[in-house]
């Protein structure tokens, strides 16, 4: 975000452009990739594609651009290398953005249905959303069991939100105060 290099703007617009591609177009190539990597019917096949998204790159870039350049210059004057500058100055300041990104990624991956349905074949590997869908039958429907499963499926989202809530509030406070 802060480094100047040739093709920087083009790379940024390429990443933004990938955000406009519908996820459903990527299903077949991702499926073939998971088959070739021999990750089918593993939780890694359900998790990995959700982590490698352009939204996280875009979100973190926009946040890092708001960090004052004076902090980097002060670090360089104190003798920090580029890695020290990143790990001691930039990364700690990004904690609110990383917390918000963690909430967004967890909730979107936790609620995904189609991708885990495609890559997980055995019933013991199903995610909760796919497992809840298998509880519904055309002839019979146990509402008590279905509602209990829905509550259990929503509990991890509440736990993640409560855990990262302070980062969400801190990030909102940082964006609200200017000058």
C-alpha positions in Angstrom: 0.0 0.0 0.0 2.8 2.4 0.8 5.5 1.3 -1.5 5.9 2.9 -4.9 6.7 0.5 -7.7 6.0 0.2 -11.4 2.5 -1.2 -12.2 1.2 -0.4 -8.7 -2.1 1.2 -9.9 -2.6 -1.5 -12.5 -2.2 -4.2 -9.9 -4.6 -2.4 -7.6 -7.3 -2.2 -10.3 -6.7 -5.8 -11.3 -7.4 -6.8 -7.7 -10.5 -4.6 -7.6 -11.6 -6.1 -10.9 -11.4 -9.6 -9.5 -13.9 -8.5 -6.8 -16.4 -8.0 -9.6 -16.2 -11.6 -10.8 -19.1 -13.7 -9.5 -18.0 -16.5 -7.1 -20.0 -19.0 -9.1 -17.8 -18.6 -12.1 -14.8 -19.8 -10.0 -16.4 -22.9 -8.7 -15.3 -25.3 -11.5 -11.6 -24.1 -11.6 -11.5 -24.2 -7.8 -13.0 -27.7 -7.8 -10.4 -28.9 -10.3 -7.7 -27.4 -8.2 -8.9 -29.1 -5.1 -9.0 -32.5 -6.9 -5.5 -32.0 -8.2 -4.2 -31.0 -4.8 -5.9 -34.1 -3.4 -7.8 -32.1 -0.8 -11.3 -33.4 -1.6 -13.4 -34.4 1.4 -11.1 -32.5 3.8 -11.8 -29.4 5.8 -8.9 -27.7 4.0 -10.8 -27.8 0.8 -13.7 -26.0 2.4 -11.5 -23.4 4.2 -8.6 -22.4 1.8 -10.6 -20.8 -1.1 -12.4 -18.6 1.3 -9.2 -17.2 2.8 -7.6 -16.2 -0.5 -10.0 -13.4 -1.5 -9.3 -10.0 -3.0 -11.6 -8.3 -0.5 -9.0 -8.8 2.3 -6.2 -7.3 0.2 -8.4 -4.3 -0.8 -9.6 -3.8 2.8 -6.1 -3.9 4.3 -4.7 -1.7 1.6 -7.3 1.0 2.2 -6.6 0.9 6.0 -2.8 1.0 5.6 -3.1 4.0 3.4 -4.7 5.9 6.3 -1.6 5.3 8.5 0.5 8.5 8.5 3.8 8.3 6.6 5.4 10.3 9.4 5.3 7.2 11.6 7.3 5.2 8.9 9.8 8.0 8.6 10.3 8.2 12.3 10.9 4.4 12.4 13.4 4.7 9.6 15.2 7.5 11.5 15.4 5.3 14.6 17.1 2.6 12.5 14.3 0.2 11.7 14.7 -2.1 8.7 11.7 -2.6 6.4 10.7 -5.8 8.2 11.0 -4.1 11.6 9.0 -1.2 10.3 6.3 -3.5 9.2 6.2 -5.8 12.3 6.8 -3.1 15.0 4.9 -0.2 13.6 2.5 -1.0 10.8 1.1 -4.4 11.9 0.2 -3.3 15.5 -1.6 -0.3 14.1 -3.5 -2.6 11.8 -5.0 -4.7 14.7 -8.4 -3.1 14.4 -8.6 -3.7 10.7 -7.4 -7.3 11.1 -10.0 -7.9 13.7 -12.8 -6.6 11.5 -11.4 -8.6 8.6 -11.4 -11.7 10.8 -15.1 -11.2 11.6 -16.0 -10.7 8.0 -14.1 -13.7 6.8 -15.3 -16.0 9.5 -18.9 -15.1 9.1 -18.8 -15.4 5.3 -17.0 -18.8 5.4 -19.1 -20.1 8.3 -22.3 -19.4 6.4 -21.1 -20.7 3.1 -23.2 -23.6 1.8 -22.6 -24.4 -1.9 -18.8 -24.8 -1.7 -18.7 -27.2 1.3 -21.5 -29.1 -0.3 -19.4 -29.7 -3.4 -16.1 -30.5 -1.8 -17.1 -32.5 1.3 -18.5 -35.9 0.3 -18.8 -37.8 3.6 -21.4 -36.9 6.2 -18.9 -36.7 9.0 -17.0 -34.0 7.2 -20.0 -31.8 6.5 -20.0 -28.3 7.9 -23.0 -27.2 10.1 -24.8 -25.4 7.3 -24.6 -28.5 5.1 -25.5 -30.8 8.0 -28.6 -28.7 8.8 -29.7 -28.9 5.2 -29.4 -32.7 5.3 -31.8 -32.8 8.3 -34.6 -31.5 6.1 -36.5 -34.3 4.4 -39.4 -34.1 2.0 -41.7 -36.3 4.1 -40.7 -35.5 7.7 -39.3 -32.4 9.3 -38.2 -32.3 12.9 -38.5 -28.6 13.8 -37.1 -29.0 17.3 -33.9 -30.7 16.0 -33.6 -28.1 13.1 -33.9 -25.1 15.5 -31.5 -26.6 18.0 -29.0 -27.1 15.1 -29.6 -23.5 14.0 -28.8 -22.2 17.5 -25.6 -24.3 17.7 -24.6 -23.1 14.2 -25.0 -19.5 15.2 -23.1 -19.7 18.5 -19.6 -19.6 17.0 -20.5 -16.4 15.1 -21.5 -14.8 18.4 -18.3 -15.9 20.1 -16.2 -14.6 17.2 -18.0 -11.3 17.3 -17.7 -10.9 21.0 -14.0 -11.8 20.9 -13.2 -9.2 18.1 -15.8 -6.6 19.2 -13.1 -4.4 20.7 -11.3 -4.2 17.4 -14.5 -3.3 15.6 -15.3 -0.5 18.1 -11.7 0.8 18.0 -11.7 0.8 14.2 -14.9 2.7 14.2 -13.5 5.2 16.6 -10.3 5.7 14.5 -12.4 6.4 11.4 -14.7 8.8 13.2 -12.1 11.2 14.5 -10.2 13.2 11.9 -7.8 16.1 12.4 
